[in-house]
Amino acid sequence: MNARIIREGIYAVGVQDWSRRLFDSLIPLPDGTSYNSYLIQASEKTAVIDTVDPAYVHEFMDNLQQIEKLDYIITLHSEQDHSGSIPMLLERFPRALVICSPKAKDLLVEHLLLDPAVIRTVEDGEIISLGDKSLRFVHTPWVHWPETMVAYMKEERILFSCDFLGSHSASSELYDNDDPAVMEAAKRYYSEIMMPFRSAIRGNLKKVRELEIELVAPSHGPIWNHPEKIIAAYEDWVSDRVENKVVIPYITMHGSTGKMVDYLSKELIRRGVKVELFDLSVTDIGKLAMALVDAATIVIASPTVHVGPHPMVAYAAILANAIKPKARYAAVIGSYGWATKLVDNILGMVPNLKVEVLGAVICKGEAKAATKQELSDLAAMIAKKHRKL
């Protein structure tokens, strides 16, 4: 069995996907990812927590080749990178029961065509004994699907956290080992996947805080052997705290919008405001998402393309609307050649942002003295707003 021991009778049997660079055909994966699966061999029962992406089912089965019996296949989440190998695992262990939350049962039947008779649902707080080890299931809805849950092993103080507290990264290291790169991957993961569900995560973090935890074993990324760091980070990310920071996603076609961005940035910096610029023609969109986690203000900058925003700016606006950052303020700047509906179009793309719109600075062609004064005034307004935070 190609497995790595975590504690006596508890093994990591998942796989590393070193070469994957895009998740859900949307999310950049600069460091690959892992599909974590955990094998528990207790005194009476044997269980597997989560499976792997079906593309890696053969490697996964090799990791389990010496297992003679399997009582439970526990799926904490119904997406295929967690549950997709369940049908193949059931072919090998036809007497195994699939354990999931009540809301997950229908999803497993619909997505994987499982026979409902092989599925047993567990209620929030329900405990399944494996003999000398047990698993308590805690429902964590909307982290990040409605049916997600986590599993807690009191005997070893291990939280099997599913996507919650995870990170997309492939690594030969089993544990986080206080590596800053793992925390950065976790922030990227939060910003791209979890951020729209801040209010739900707050409630689920309170459930986690009630548990004594020595290890957090997520479904992606290394195991956290410094669990307080990731739990505290999540508490900060989902809080209402924002930084004295302006994020400016932008595109420039003939240079005029780029010059406006440069001028505004210098005016903000001169007033003590941190600025992060993202040229959308070359930006890793995940880096932009991470910057939006704690930014106080978003300034969207675009030239006009057929009276509307540049398509890459429109994409960034739609992304921001989807991930719902906690920014307090927003503004639009840009340029046009002959006519524009830039401001109305961009603001119409971000209805989910609960922000105070500080205005817009739009100019025809190159920014002239009057436009530069407007940009200076906008910088002054942003700095004043940030001082009140």
C-alpha distance (Angstrom), angle and dihedral (degrees) to the residues before:
residue distance angle dihedral
M1 . . .
N2 3.81 . .
A3 3.80 96.6 .
R4 3.79 136.3 132.1
I5 3.78 118.4 -134.1
I6 3.80 118.1 -124.5
R7 3.80 99.4 170.9
E8 3.79 131.1 -17.3
G9 3.79 106.7 -57.8
I10 3.83 93.2 3.9
Y11 3.80 119.9 101.8
A12 3.79 140.2 175.7
V13 3.81 106.5 -127.6
G14 3.80 101.6 164.2
V15 3.80 128.4 110.3
Q16 3.79 137.9 -113.9
D17 3.81 118.4 -125.5
W18 3.80 100.3 -158.3
S19 3.80 97.9 171.7
R20 3.80 104.0 44.6
R21 3.79 110.0 115.5
L22 3.81 103.0 171.4
F23 3.80 131.4 44.9
D24 3.81 122.7 -159.0
S25 3.83 85.5 -2.2
L26 3.81 85.0 -78.0
I27 3.82 116.6 62.7
P28 3.83 119.1 76.0
L29 3.80 114.9 -128.1
P30 3.83 105.8 -164.8
D31 3.82 91.5 171.4
G32 3.81 100.6 35.2
T33 3.79 118.8 -122.0
S34 3.77 143.6 -110.9
Y35 3.79 132.9 -126.8
N36 3.77 103.3 -144.2
S37 3.78 121.8 -153.9
Y38 3.79 125.3 173.9
L39 3.79 127.1 -151.7
I40 3.81 118.7 -154.9
Q41 3.80 118.7 -167.2
A42 3.79 106.6 -174.2
S43 3.79 130.4 172.3
E44 3.82 94.2 -88.1
K45 3.80 110.8 12.1
T46 3.79 138.6 33.6
A47 3.79 121.6 -145.9
V48 3.78 139.6 178.1
I49 3.81 118.8 -150.3
D50 3.81 110.1 -148.8
T51 3.78 125.8 -23.0
V52 3.82 130.3 -133.2
D53 3.77 140.3 -95.7
P54 3.84 107.8 -69.7
A55 3.81 90.6 -119.3
Y56 3.82 87.2 70.8
V57 3.79 99.4 39.7
H58 3.83 94.3 116.5
E59 3.80 92.7 54.7
F60 3.79 88.9 45.5
M61 3.80 91.7 52.2
D62 3.80 89.9 49.7
N63 3.79 88.3 55.9
L64 3.82 88.1 56.7
Q65 3.80 98.6 39.2
Q66 3.82 95.2 115.7
I67 3.81 94.4 50.4
E68 3.80 109.6 108.8
K69 3.79 99.3 -173.9
L70 3.78 137.8 18.8
D71 3.78 122.2 -166.7
Y72 3.78 102.3 178.6
I73 3.79 136.1 27.8
I74 3.79 103.8 -165.7
T75 3.77 117.4 -162.3
L76 3.78 115.7 -170.4
H77 3.80 93.5 -175.9
S78 3.81 134.2 20.9
E79 3.81 101.4 -136.9
Q80 3.77 111.7 116.0
D81 3.80 96.3 -114.5
H82 3.82 84.6 66.6
S83 3.78 104.4 29.2
G84 3.80 105.2 20.9
S85 3.82 95.9 101.3
I86 3.82 95.2 50.7
P87 3.85 94.5 98.4
M88 3.81 91.3 54.5
L89 3.79 91.6 45.3
L90 3.80 89.8 51.8
E91 3.79 90.2 52.6
R92 3.78 88.4 58.9
F93 3.82 95.7 39.5
P94 3.83 105.0 28.9
R95 3.82 93.7 170.4
A96 3.79 94.2 57.6
L97 3.80 119.0 112.1
V98 3.77 120.7 -135.0
I99 3.81 110.7 -132.2
C100 3.80 119.7 -157.3
S101 3.80 143.5 138.7
P102 3.82 117.8 -79.8
K103 3.81 91.8 -107.3
A104 3.81 90.9 51.4
K105 3.80 95.9 57.4
D106 3.79 96.4 76.0
L107 3.80 91.2 43.8
L108 3.80 91.7 53.8
V109 3.79 90.8 49.3
E110 3.80 92.5 48.0
H111 3.81 99.2 41.3
L112 3.81 101.7 34.3
L113 3.82 100.6 24.0
L114 3.82 91.0 -125.9
D115 3.80 119.6 173.3
P116 3.83 105.9 -108.3
A117 3.81 88.3 -138.3
V118 3.83 91.5 70.9
I119 3.82 93.1 53.7
R120 3.80 125.6 90.3
T121 3.78 118.5 -174.5
V122 3.80 124.7 -147.5
E123 3.78 127.4 -150.8
D124 3.79 126.3 -130.4
G125 3.79 107.5 -75.7
E126 3.81 94.7 11.6
I127 3.82 116.2 146.4
I128 3.80 126.1 -147.2
S129 3.80 116.1 -162.4
L130 3.78 118.9 -140.6
G131 3.81 92.6 -179.5
D132 3.78 112.0 -97.8
K133 3.79 89.2 14.1
S134 3.79 131.7 48.5
L135 3.78 138.8 -170.4
R136 3.79 124.9 -140.6
F137 3.79 113.4 -160.4
V138 3.79 118.6 -143.3
H139 3.79 117.8 -169.6
T140 3.81 111.7 -132.3
P141 3.81 103.7 179.8
W142 3.80 118.1 -164.5
V143 3.79 94.8 19.3
H144 2.93 75.9 135.8
W145 3.84 111.5 -47.4
P146 3.81 125.5 33.6
E147 3.83 93.5 -107.3
T148 3.81 102.4 47.8
M149 3.79 122.2 128.6
V150 3.80 139.3 168.4
A151 3.81 131.1 -136.7
Y152 3.80 125.0 -136.3
M153 3.79 125.3 -159.9
K154 3.80 106.5 -158.5
E155 3.81 94.9 -171.7
E156 3.81 92.4 61.6
R157 3.83 98.1 22.6
I158 3.79 91.5 -124.8
L159 3.81 122.8 150.6
F160 3.81 113.3 -156.1
S161 3.79 94.5 -156.9
C162 3.82 105.7 -178.1
D163 3.84 110.9 -153.1
F164 3.80 89.5 -21.0
L165 3.84 109.9 104.2
G166 3.82 91.5 2.7
S167 3.80 134.2 133.2
H168 3.78 135.0 -151.7
S169 3.80 105.3 -122.5
A170 3.78 137.2 116.8
S171 3.79 114.4 -136.7
S172 3.77 142.6 160.7
E173 3.81 87.4 -138.2
L174 3.79 116.1 94.6
Y175 3.82 94.2 -158.7
D176 3.79 136.2 42.5
N177 3.84 90.9 -120.1
D178 3.82 89.6 -165.9
D179 3.82 90.8 -68.5
P180 3.86 110.9 165.4
A181 3.81 89.6 -147.5
V182 3.80 90.0 63.6
M183 3.80 91.0 52.9
E184 3.81 90.5 49.6
A185 3.82 89.7 51.6
A186 3.81 88.9 49.5
K187 3.81 91.5 52.4
R188 3.80 89.9 49.4
Y189 3.80 89.1 50.0
Y190 3.80 91.8 49.2
S191 3.80 93.4 47.5
E192 3.79 95.4 48.6
I193 3.80 99.7 39.7
M194 3.79 114.2 12.4
M195 3.80 105.9 35.5
P196 3.83 96.6 86.1
F197 3.82 88.3 61.4
R198 3.82 99.3 54.0
S199 3.80 95.8 133.3
A200 3.81 93.3 49.4
I201 3.80 91.5 46.5
R202 3.80 91.2 54.2
G203 3.78 91.0 59.9
N204 3.78 93.1 44.5
L205 3.81 91.6 49.5
K206 3.80 87.9 59.2
K207 3.81 88.8 56.6
V208 3.80 90.2 50.9
R209 3.81 91.7 49.2
E210 3.82 89.5 60.7
L211 3.81 90.6 64.0
E212 3.80 129.0 81.5
I213 3.79 102.7 -125.4
E214 3.80 130.0 -173.2
L215 3.82 97.3 162.1
V216 3.80 133.0 25.1
A217 3.81 109.6 -156.3
P218 3.83 108.5 -168.6
S219 3.78 128.4 -172.9
H220 3.82 92.3 -115.1
G221 3.79 129.1 37.8
P222 3.81 132.8 7.4
I223 3.79 124.3 -30.9
W224 3.79 112.0 -98.4
N225 3.79 109.1 -120.5
H226 3.81 86.4 170.9
P227 3.82 95.3 52.5
E228 3.80 96.5 164.5
K229 3.80 90.2 66.4
I230 3.80 95.9 57.9
I231 3.80 94.4 40.2
A232 3.81 91.5 50.3
A233 3.81 90.4 46.2
Y234 3.80 90.8 54.3
E235 3.79 90.5 48.8
D236 3.79 88.6 55.4
W237 3.79 95.1 44.2
V238 3.81 93.7 51.8
S239 3.81 93.8 43.3
D240 3.80 123.1 96.1
R241 3.82 91.6 -110.6
V242 3.80 114.7 122.5
E243 3.79 130.6 -177.9
N244 3.78 130.4 -121.1
K245 3.78 87.9 -100.7
V246 3.81 138.1 124.5
V247 3.79 119.9 -156.1
I248 3.81 115.7 -157.0
P249 3.82 117.7 -169.0
Y250 3.79 108.0 -173.2
I251 3.78 149.7 161.0
T252 3.80 127.3 -156.3
M253 3.79 123.0 -166.3
H254 3.81 105.7 178.1
G255 3.79 98.1 10.1
S256 3.80 102.9 -98.0
T257 3.80 96.7 103.8
G258 3.80 90.2 43.3
K259 3.80 90.1 55.5
M260 3.82 90.0 51.2
V261 3.80 90.1 51.6
D262 3.79 91.0 49.1
Y263 3.80 92.4 49.4
L264 3.80 94.4 47.3
S265 3.80 91.6 46.5
K266 3.80 92.4 54.4
E267 3.80 91.1 47.1
L268 3.80 90.8 51.9
I269 3.80 93.7 46.4
R270 3.81 90.1 48.9
R271 3.80 87.1 57.3
G272 3.80 94.0 51.0
V273 3.82 98.4 -99.9
K274 3.80 120.4 137.8
V275 3.81 113.4 -127.2
E276 3.81 131.4 -161.9
L277 3.81 117.9 -170.1
F278 3.80 124.9 -159.6
D279 3.80 118.4 -168.7
L280 3.79 97.8 -155.8
S281 3.80 92.8 -153.7
V282 3.82 89.2 71.0
T283 3.83 105.4 14.4
D284 3.79 125.8 125.4
I285 3.79 96.3 -130.1
G286 3.81 89.6 -145.7
K287 3.81 89.9 62.7
L288 3.80 88.6 54.2
A289 3.79 90.9 49.8
M290 3.82 90.7 51.5
A291 3.80 91.4 51.0
L292 3.80 89.7 52.5
V293 3.82 92.9 57.4
D294 3.80 93.6 85.4
A295 3.83 107.1 7.8
A296 3.80 116.3 129.5
T297 3.82 95.0 -154.4
I298 3.80 137.6 29.2
V299 3.80 120.0 -159.4
I300 3.80 112.6 -170.5
A301 3.80 113.1 -156.9
S302 3.79 124.8 -168.3
P303 3.77 144.6 152.8
T304 3.78 116.7 -128.4
V305 3.80 119.5 -98.2
H306 3.82 112.5 -171.7
V307 3.84 90.1 -22.5
G308 3.84 92.7 -52.5
P309 3.82 135.9 81.7
H310 3.79 123.2 -72.5
P311 3.86 108.3 -87.3
M312 3.82 92.2 -117.1
V313 3.80 90.2 54.0
A314 3.79 89.7 47.8
Y315 3.81 88.5 52.9
A316 3.81 91.6 50.8
A317 3.81 90.9 48.8
I318 3.80 91.5 50.4
L319 3.81 89.4 48.4
A320 3.81 91.7 51.4
N321 3.79 89.7 48.7
A322 3.81 90.3 52.0
I323 3.81 98.2 47.8
K324 3.83 93.8 42.1
P325 3.81 103.2 -147.9
K326 3.81 118.2 -157.3
A327 3.81 95.0 -116.9
R328 3.80 114.6 147.6
Y329 3.81 100.4 -153.9
A330 3.79 140.6 33.0
A331 3.79 139.3 -176.4
V332 3.81 138.7 176.9
I333 3.79 127.7 -137.4
G334 3.77 130.8 174.9
S335 3.75 150.7 117.5
Y336 3.77 139.0 -107.9
G337 3.78 140.6 -163.7
W338 3.80 106.3 -142.4
A339 3.83 110.3 -19.1
T340 3.81 138.3 -0.6
K341 3.79 146.0 -170.2
L342 3.78 90.6 178.9
V343 3.80 99.5 132.4
D344 3.80 98.2 45.8
N345 3.80 91.7 45.8
I346 3.80 95.6 49.2
L347 3.80 95.3 44.4
G348 3.79 88.7 47.9
M349 3.81 88.6 59.0
V350 3.82 95.4 57.6
P351 3.82 107.3 52.5
N352 3.83 91.3 139.0
L353 3.81 93.2 62.4
K354 3.79 109.0 99.0
V355 3.79 93.7 -153.1
E356 3.76 139.2 135.5
V357 3.80 106.8 -118.4
L358 3.78 107.9 -134.5
G359 3.76 94.6 -165.2
A360 3.78 139.5 -97.8
V361 3.78 137.5 -85.2
I362 3.80 111.8 -155.1
C363 3.78 125.7 167.8
K364 3.77 137.9 -177.4
G365 3.78 109.5 -118.5
E366 3.83 117.3 -35.7
A367 3.80 120.0 13.8
K368 3.80 108.3 -102.8
A369 3.79 129.9 -166.4
A370 3.80 94.8 -78.6
T371 3.82 91.9 50.8
K372 3.79 92.0 48.0
Q373 3.79 88.9 52.7
E374 3.81 89.2 52.6
L375 3.80 89.5 51.4
S376 3.82 90.5 49.9
D377 3.81 89.6 49.9
L378 3.82 90.5 49.9
A379 3.81 90.6 50.9
A380 3.80 90.4 49.9
M381 3.82 90.9 49.9
I382 3.81 92.5 49.5
A383 3.80 92.2 48.6
K384 3.80 90.7 49.8
K385 3.80 92.0 49.5
H386 3.82 91.1 48.8
R387 3.81 92.2 51.7
K388 3.81 88.2 60.2
L389 3.80 94.3 53.9
